[in-house]
Amino acid sequence: MFTWMQVSHNLFSMILILAALFLLFLVLFLITPLDLSLGFRIRGPLMQVSYKIIWLGVVIKKGFIEPASDDEPSSTDATGQGSSPPLGSLLDAILAILPALKDLSKSINLQKASCSLCFGLYDPVQTAVMSGYLWSLAAATCPSRTSIHIEPCFDKERLEGDITVELGARMLWPSVALIKALREKRIRELLIMMIRERR
């Protein structure tokens, strides 16, 4: 028959083993690359986003984010104005989060990207100018990892295309960035304000 001391010792050993396994899993999660695949299907003002998250070769989650329909209610208050946070608070939070974004950028690695875009503006001249800007931007990217095709449409306004991006990231630096961001009082105040407005 087990004594109370033996039961307590066995229970304490099990708790230690579970804590060690949890810590090992957490460290593994933070240092093992996480792959994120994003797809953007653009049809005029509507855009459908597909995503897939892969960890250790296993698909953790995948799905679609459908564009919002016109009949969905917008988030407005009783006066008909949008319930967005004040501009001053938003600017303060953006300035406070910039250092954290530097840590976040360390963890993101572009693996592959492709873009096929057909667009036209209200003015053919503006279409040609924008096409030049886009081709200049495409030339500045890494050609071994990106495939970009841009087709200007000069006879009408048009926006159609498909964009896919594959990223690799380690969760260590995003976690550090999140902790640094939450230490900023202005960011915490903005998050609290946004949570209250959603209730």
Backbone as numpy.savetxt, mean C-alpha at the origin, in Angstrom:
# Nx Ny Nz CAx CAy CAz Cx Cy Cz
0.86 -39.98 40.68 0.01 -38.79 40.68 0.90 -37.54 40.68
0.54 -36.62 39.79 1.31 -35.39 39.71 1.03 -34.51 40.91
2.07 -33.94 41.44 1.91 -32.95 42.49 1.63 -31.60 41.84
1.17 -30.67 42.65 0.87 -29.33 42.14 2.12 -28.66 41.61
3.28 -28.92 42.24 4.52 -28.31 41.78 4.90 -28.84 40.40
4.68 -30.17 40.17 5.01 -30.73 38.87 4.09 -30.17 37.77
2.81 -30.02 38.09 1.86 -29.45 37.13 2.23 -28.01 36.80
2.58 -27.24 37.82 2.97 -25.84 37.60 4.23 -25.76 36.76
5.19 -26.66 37.02 6.45 -26.66 36.26 6.18 -27.01 34.80
5.33 -28.03 34.57 5.00 -28.41 33.20 4.24 -27.30 32.47
3.33 -26.64 33.17 2.58 -25.54 32.57 3.51 -24.38 32.22
4.43 -24.07 33.13 5.38 -22.98 32.88 6.29 -23.32 31.69
6.70 -24.58 31.58 7.54 -25.01 30.46 6.79 -24.89 29.14
5.50 -25.25 29.14 4.70 -25.12 27.92 4.54 -23.67 27.51
4.34 -22.79 28.49 4.21 -21.36 28.19 5.50 -20.82 27.61
6.64 -21.24 28.17 7.93 -20.80 27.64 8.14 -21.29 26.21
7.77 -22.54 25.94 7.92 -23.10 24.59 7.04 -22.34 23.60
5.79 -22.08 23.99 4.88 -21.34 23.12 5.38 -19.92 22.87
5.91 -19.27 23.92 6.45 -17.93 23.76 7.66 -17.93 22.84
8.53 -18.95 22.97 9.71 -19.05 22.10 9.29 -19.29 20.64
8.28 -20.13 20.44 7.79 -20.38 19.08 7.17 -19.14 18.47
6.42 -18.39 19.27 5.82 -17.15 18.79 6.90 -16.14 18.43
7.93 -16.03 19.29 9.02 -15.10 19.01 9.78 -15.50 17.76
10.01 -16.80 17.58 10.68 -17.29 16.39 9.86 -17.00 15.13
8.56 -17.22 15.20 7.68 -16.93 14.07 7.69 -15.43 13.76
7.68 -14.59 14.78 7.68 -13.14 14.59 8.96 -12.68 13.92
10.11 -13.19 14.39 11.40 -12.83 13.78 11.45 -13.30 12.33
10.97 -14.52 12.09 10.94 -15.06 10.73 10.06 -14.20 9.83
8.93 -13.76 10.35 8.02 -12.92 9.58 8.65 -11.57 9.25
9.42 -11.02 10.20 10.01 -9.70 10.00 11.18 -9.71 9.02
11.94 -10.81 8.97 13.15 -10.81 8.13 12.96 -11.56 6.81
11.92 -12.37 6.68 11.68 -13.11 5.44 10.95 -12.21 4.45
11.41 -12.16 3.19 10.76 -11.29 2.20 9.30 -11.66 1.99
8.49 -10.64 1.85 7.07 -10.77 1.57 6.84 -10.20 0.18
6.23 -10.98 -0.71 6.01 -10.55 -2.09 4.60 -10.00 -2.24
4.50 -8.85 -2.90 3.21 -8.21 -3.12 3.05 -7.95 -4.61
1.97 -8.46 -5.17 1.66 -8.26 -6.59 0.41 -7.40 -6.70
0.52 -6.29 -7.44 -0.61 -5.37 -7.62 -0.93 -5.23 -9.10
-2.20 -5.22 -9.41 -2.65 -5.02 -10.78 -3.70 -3.93 -10.82
-3.54 -2.98 -11.74 -4.47 -1.86 -11.89 -5.07 -1.92 -13.29
-6.37 -2.08 -13.37 -7.08 -2.10 -14.66 -7.88 -0.81 -14.76
-7.46 0.07 -15.67 -8.05 1.40 -15.78 -8.95 1.45 -17.01
-10.19 1.84 -16.78 -11.13 2.04 -17.86 -11.85 3.37 -17.62
-11.28 4.43 -18.18 -11.84 5.76 -17.96 -11.67 6.18 -16.52
-12.75 6.68 -15.90 -12.65 7.11 -14.50 -12.66 5.95 -13.50
-12.92 4.73 -13.98 -13.00 3.57 -13.09 -11.69 2.81 -13.08
-11.33 2.29 -11.92 -10.10 1.51 -11.80 -10.35 0.33 -10.87
-10.04 -0.85 -11.36 -10.14 -2.06 -10.55 -8.73 -2.48 -10.13
-8.57 -2.80 -8.86 -7.26 -3.16 -8.33 -7.31 -4.62 -7.88
-6.35 -5.40 -8.36 -6.20 -6.78 -7.88 -4.90 -6.86 -7.08
-4.88 -7.72 -6.07 -3.69 -7.83 -5.23 -3.49 -9.29 -4.82
-2.22 -9.60 -4.55 -1.87 -10.94 -4.08 -0.67 -10.81 -3.16
-0.76 -11.37 -1.97 0.32 -11.34 -0.98 0.87 -12.74 -0.81
2.18 -12.89 -1.01 2.83 -14.20 -0.97 3.93 -14.15 0.09
3.96 -15.17 0.95 5.01 -15.28 1.97 5.52 -16.71 1.97
6.83 -16.88 1.80 7.47 -18.19 1.74 6.84 -19.08 0.65
6.49 -18.45 -0.47 5.92 -19.19 -1.59 4.46 -19.56 -1.43
3.83 -19.14 -0.35 2.42 -19.46 -0.09 1.59 -18.19 -0.23
0.50 -18.27 -0.99 -0.40 -17.12 -1.14 -1.19 -16.95 0.15
-0.93 -15.84 0.85 -1.63 -15.56 2.11 -3.01 -14.98 1.83
-3.06 -14.04 0.90 -4.34 -13.38 0.61 -4.30 -12.84 -0.81
-5.44 -12.92 -1.48 -5.57 -12.31 -2.80 -7.02 -11.89 -2.99
-7.22 -10.94 -3.87 -8.58 -10.46 -4.10 -8.60 -9.26 -5.01
-9.77 -8.63 -5.06 -9.99 -7.47 -5.92 -10.58 -6.34 -5.09
-10.25 -5.13 -5.49 -10.89 -3.93 -4.94 -11.64 -3.29 -6.08
-12.96 -3.40 -6.03 -13.78 -2.90 -7.12 -13.94 -1.39 -7.02
-14.12 -0.72 -8.16 -14.37 0.72 -8.11 -15.71 1.02 -7.48
-15.78 2.14 -6.77 -17.04 2.54 -6.11 -18.06 2.95 -7.17
-19.30 2.48 -6.99 -20.35 2.84 -7.94 -20.91 4.22 -7.61
-21.59 4.82 -8.60 -22.09 6.19 -8.43 -23.21 6.28 -7.41
-23.95 5.16 -7.18 -25.09 5.22 -6.26 -24.71 4.98 -4.82
-23.40 4.74 -4.53 -22.98 4.56 -3.13 -22.97 5.91 -2.43
-23.44 5.95 -1.17 -23.47 7.23 -0.45 -22.08 7.70 -0.13
-21.90 9.00 -0.25 -20.60 9.59 0.09 -20.56 9.95 1.55
-19.35 10.07 2.08 -19.20 10.36 3.51 -19.29 11.86 3.71
-20.52 12.38 3.92 -20.73 13.79 4.16 -21.45 13.97 5.48
-21.28 15.14 6.05 -21.95 15.43 7.31 -23.30 16.08 7.04
-23.94 16.57 8.08 -25.28 17.12 7.95 -25.31 18.38 7.10
-24.23 19.09 7.00 -24.18 20.31 6.21 -23.87 20.04 4.76
-23.65 18.74 4.42 -23.34 18.40 3.05 -21.87 18.50 2.73
-21.06 18.86 3.68 -19.63 18.96 3.47 -18.96 17.64 3.76
-17.82 17.39 3.14 -17.08 16.16 3.39 -16.56 16.11 4.81
-16.45 14.91 5.35 -16.01 14.74 6.73 -14.51 14.47 6.80
-13.73 15.10 5.94 -12.29 14.90 5.95 -11.67 15.74 7.06
-10.48 15.34 7.53 -9.84 16.09 8.60 -9.43 17.48 8.13
-9.23 18.42 9.05 -8.79 19.77 8.67 -7.46 19.72 7.93
-7.29 20.65 6.98 -6.10 20.66 6.13 -4.83 20.88 6.95
-4.92 21.72 7.98 -3.74 21.97 8.82 -3.26 20.72 9.53
-4.20 19.95 10.08 -3.83 18.70 10.75 -3.24 17.70 9.78
-3.80 17.67 8.57 -3.30 16.74 7.55 -1.87 17.09 7.14
-1.59 18.38 6.94 -0.24 18.81 6.57 0.76 18.54 7.68
0.36 18.78 8.92 1.24 18.49 10.06 1.59 17.01 10.12
0.58 16.16 9.89 0.82 14.71 9.93 1.73 14.27 8.80
1.55 14.86 7.61 2.40 14.50 6.48 3.85 14.87 6.75
4.07 16.06 7.29 5.45 16.47 7.62 6.05 15.58 8.69
5.22 15.13 9.63 5.73 14.28 10.70 6.05 12.87 10.22
5.35 12.41 9.18 5.53 11.03 8.74 6.66 10.89 7.71
7.16 11.99 7.17 8.22 11.92 6.16 9.46 11.15 6.63
9.97 11.38 7.87 11.12 10.57 8.31 10.81 9.07 8.36
9.57 8.72 8.73 9.21 7.31 8.78 9.15 6.70 7.39
8.78 7.49 6.39 8.74 7.00 5.02 10.14 6.65 4.52
11.15 7.32 5.04 12.53 7.00 4.67 12.87 5.57 5.11
12.47 5.20 6.33 12.69 3.83 6.80 11.88 2.84 5.96
10.66 3.23 5.59 9.81 2.35 4.80 10.41 2.07 3.43
11.04 3.08 2.83 11.60 2.90 1.49 12.77 1.92 1.48
13.41 1.71 2.64 14.53 0.78 2.69 14.09 -0.66 2.46
12.85 -0.96 2.74 12.40 -2.35 2.72 11.78 -2.76 1.39
11.47 -1.78 0.53 10.74 -2.08 -0.69 11.71 -2.30 -1.84
11.55 -3.40 -2.55 12.40 -3.74 -3.68 11.51 -4.03 -4.88
11.66 -3.22 -5.93 10.88 -3.42 -7.15 11.44 -4.63 -7.90
10.61 -5.65 -8.07 11.03 -6.84 -8.79 10.68 -6.77 -10.27
9.46 -6.35 -10.57 9.03 -6.27 -11.96 7.85 -5.33 -12.07
7.77 -4.61 -13.18 6.64 -3.72 -13.42 6.37 -3.63 -14.91
5.09 -3.53 -15.24 4.72 -3.36 -16.64 3.55 -2.39 -16.72
3.53 -1.62 -17.80 2.49 -0.61 -17.98 2.13 -0.54 -19.46
0.86 -0.68 -19.74 0.34 -0.51 -21.09 -0.79 0.51 -20.99
-0.56 1.71 -21.55 -1.47 2.83 -21.33 -1.81 3.49 -22.66
-3.11 3.72 -22.85 -3.60 4.46 -24.00 -4.39 5.64 -23.46
-3.98 6.86 -23.80 -4.65 8.02 -23.23 -4.76 9.13 -24.27
-5.75 9.97 -24.06 -5.93 11.15 -24.89 -6.55 12.25 -24.06
-6.06 13.47 -24.23 -6.59 14.62 -23.50 -7.51 15.42 -24.42
-8.10 16.47 -23.86 -9.04 17.28 -24.64 -8.37 18.01 -25.79
-7.06 18.20 -25.70 -6.30 18.94 -26.71 -5.18 18.04 -27.23
-5.07 17.86 -28.55 -3.99 17.03 -29.09 -2.59 17.52 -28.71
-2.42 18.83 -28.59 -1.11 19.36 -28.20 -0.78 18.94 -26.77
-1.76 19.05 -25.88 -1.55 18.63 -24.51 -1.29 17.13 -24.42
-1.96 16.37 -25.29 -1.71 14.93 -25.34 -0.27 14.64 -25.72
0.25 15.37 -26.73 1.64 15.17 -27.16 2.62 15.56 -26.05
2.34 16.66 -25.36 3.23 17.10 -24.27 3.24 16.08 -23.14
2.05 15.61 -22.74 1.97 14.62 -21.67 2.63 13.31 -22.08
2.48 12.94 -23.35 3.13 11.73 -23.85 4.64 11.85 -23.73
5.18 13.04 -24.04 6.63 13.26 -23.89 7.08 13.13 -22.45
6.29 13.69 -21.53 6.63 13.57 -20.10 6.65 12.11 -19.67
5.62 11.36 -20.10 5.52 9.95 -19.69 6.66 9.12 -20.27
7.04 9.39 -21.51 8.15 8.64 -22.11 9.47 8.99 -21.43
9.63 10.26 -21.03 10.84 10.65 -20.28 10.90 9.93 -18.95
9.74 9.83 -18.29 9.69 9.11 -17.02 9.97 7.63 -17.22
9.45 7.07 -18.32 9.69 5.66 -18.60 11.16 5.39 -18.88
11.84 6.33 -19.55 13.26 6.16 -19.87 14.12 6.19 -18.61
13.63 6.86 -17.56 14.41 6.96 -16.32 14.29 5.73 -15.46
13.35 4.83 -15.77 13.19 3.62 -14.98 14.21 2.56 -15.41
14.30 1.52 -14.60 15.25 0.43 -14.90 14.67 -0.44 -16.01
15.28 -0.43 -17.23 14.68 -1.18 -18.34 14.68 -2.69 -18.16
15.58 -3.21 -17.32 15.62 -4.66 -17.12 14.47 -5.16 -16.26
13.83 -4.27 -15.51 12.74 -4.68 -14.61 11.39 -4.11 -15.01
11.36 -3.23 -15.99 10.11 -2.59 -16.35 9.83 -2.76 -17.85
8.56 -2.84 -18.17 8.11 -2.89 -19.55 6.99 -1.86 -19.69
7.24 -0.82 -20.48 6.30 0.30 -20.57 5.93 0.54 -22.02
4.62 0.60 -22.27 4.10 0.91 -23.60 3.06 2.01 -23.45
3.30 3.15 -24.10 2.40 4.30 -24.02 1.93 4.64 -25.43
0.61 4.70 -25.58 0.03 5.01 -26.89 -0.86 6.25 -26.76
-0.43 7.39 -27.33 -1.29 8.58 -27.27 -2.45 8.47 -28.25
-3.58 9.02 -27.85 -4.79 9.05 -28.70 -5.12 10.53 -28.92
-5.01 11.00 -30.17 -5.13 12.43 -30.46 -6.53 12.85 -30.89
-7.44 11.91 -31.12 -8.74 12.30 -31.67 -9.85 12.42 -30.64
-9.61 11.94 -29.38 -10.65 12.05 -28.35 -10.04 11.85 -26.97
-10.82 12.23 -25.96 -10.38 11.98 -24.59 -10.53 10.50 -24.29
-9.47 9.93 -23.73 -9.49 8.48 -23.50 -8.48 8.13 -22.43
-8.81 7.15 -21.63 -7.87 6.65 -20.63 -8.15 5.17 -20.39
-7.28 4.34 -20.90 -7.39 2.90 -20.72 -6.00 2.33 -20.53
-5.91 1.32 -19.71 -4.61 0.70 -19.54 -4.58 -0.34 -18.44
-3.49 -1.04 -18.40 -3.26 -2.05 -17.38 -1.85 -1.85 -16.82
-1.76 -1.85 -15.51 -0.47 -1.68 -14.83 -0.30 -2.81 -13.83
0.83 -3.47 -13.87 1.14 -4.51 -12.88 2.47 -4.19 -12.22
2.52 -4.39 -10.93 3.73 -4.12 -10.15 3.96 -5.28 -9.20
5.17 -5.77 -9.17 5.55 -6.83 -8.23 6.65 -6.29 -7.32
6.37 -6.31 -6.03 7.29 -5.77 -5.04 7.71 -6.85 -4.06
8.92 -6.73 -3.57 9.39 -7.57 -2.48 9.72 -6.68 -1.29
9.33 -7.11 -0.12 9.56 -6.27 1.06 9.78 -7.14 2.28
10.66 -6.68 3.16 10.80 -7.28 4.48 10.02 -6.42 5.46
9.29 -7.06 6.36 8.39 -6.35 7.25 9.10 -5.67 8.40
10.43 -5.88 8.53 11.17 -5.27 9.63 11.11 -3.75 9.56
11.48 -3.19 8.38 11.53 -1.74 8.27 10.14 -1.10 8.29
9.11 -1.70 7.66 7.77 -1.12 7.84 7.32 -1.10 9.29
7.70 -2.13 10.06 7.34 -2.13 11.48 8.05 -1.00 12.22
9.33 -0.79 11.91 10.08 0.32 12.51 9.44 1.66 12.12
9.07 1.78 10.82 8.45 3.02 10.35 7.12 3.27 11.04
6.33 2.21 11.25 5.04 2.35 11.92 5.22 2.79 13.37
6.18 2.20 14.06 6.43 2.57 15.46 6.87 4.03 15.55
7.78 4.43 14.64 8.25 5.83 14.64 7.10 6.79 14.35
6.22 6.39 13.40 5.10 7.25 13.05 4.14 7.41 14.22
3.86 6.31 14.93 2.91 6.38 16.03 3.48 7.11 17.25
4.78 7.29 17.29 5.38 8.06 18.39 5.15 9.55 18.21
4.79 9.97 16.98 4.53 11.38 16.71 3.12 11.75 17.18
3.03 12.77 18.00 1.74 13.19 18.56 0.78 13.64 17.47
1.29 14.35 16.43 0.42 14.87 15.38 -0.24 13.73 14.59
0.52 12.65 14.38 -0.05 11.51 13.65 -1.10 10.81 14.50
-0.80 10.64 15.80 -1.79 10.00 16.68 -3.08 10.81 16.73
-2.96 12.14 16.82 -4.15 12.99 16.86 -4.97 12.87 15.58
-4.27 12.81 14.43 -4.99 12.67 13.16 -5.70 11.33 13.07
-5.05 10.25 13.51 -5.68 8.93 13.48 -6.90 8.88 14.39
-6.79 9.46 15.59 -7.93 9.49 16.52 -9.09 10.27 15.91
-8.76 11.41 15.25 -9.79 12.22 14.62 -10.50 11.45 13.51
-9.73 10.71 12.70 -10.33 9.95 11.60 -11.19 8.80 12.12
-10.75 8.14 13.20 -11.53 7.05 13.78 -12.84 7.56 14.33
-12.81 8.72 15.01 -14.04 9.29 15.58 -15.03 9.67 14.49
-14.51 10.19 13.35 -15.41 10.61 12.29 -16.06 9.43 11.58
-15.44 8.26 11.64 -16.02 7.09 10.99 -17.12 6.43 11.84
-17.21 6.81 13.10 -18.23 6.20 13.96 -19.61 6.82 13.68
